[in-house]
C-alpha cells in the first residue's frame, strides 16, 4: 500500500517524538484525536496541505505545500522558492 492510499483511507496520527504513526478507521467515532488536524488533498498521489508560516523577521508566506511522508526533514524549501523570497 502506498502512502497516498493510507492517507485516503485512514486517519493518521503522527508522533514525531516517538518516531511512529498510528492508523485509525475514520468511521470510528470513539477516536478523539489530540493535537492539530490538517486537511489534505492529493495531487497526482502527492499529499498537499495549505499552510502559512512566519519567519523570525516577521515576513510570512502562505501556499500549498506537499507532504513528503518519506523525508527525514521536518520542513524543506526548494531553491527557487528561497531565491524568490
Secondary structure as GFF3:
##gff-version 3
##sequence-region A 1 85
A	DSSP	alpha_helix	3	9	.	.	.	ID=ss1
A	DSSP	beta_strand	11	15	.	.	.	ID=ss2
A	DSSP	beta_strand	20	24	.	.	.	ID=ss3
A	DSSP	beta_strand	41	43	.	.	.	ID=ss4
A	DSSP	beta_strand	46	54	.	.	.	ID=ss5
A	DSSP	beta_strand	60	66	.	.	.	ID=ss6
A	DSSP	alpha_helix	79	84	.	.	.	ID=ss7
###
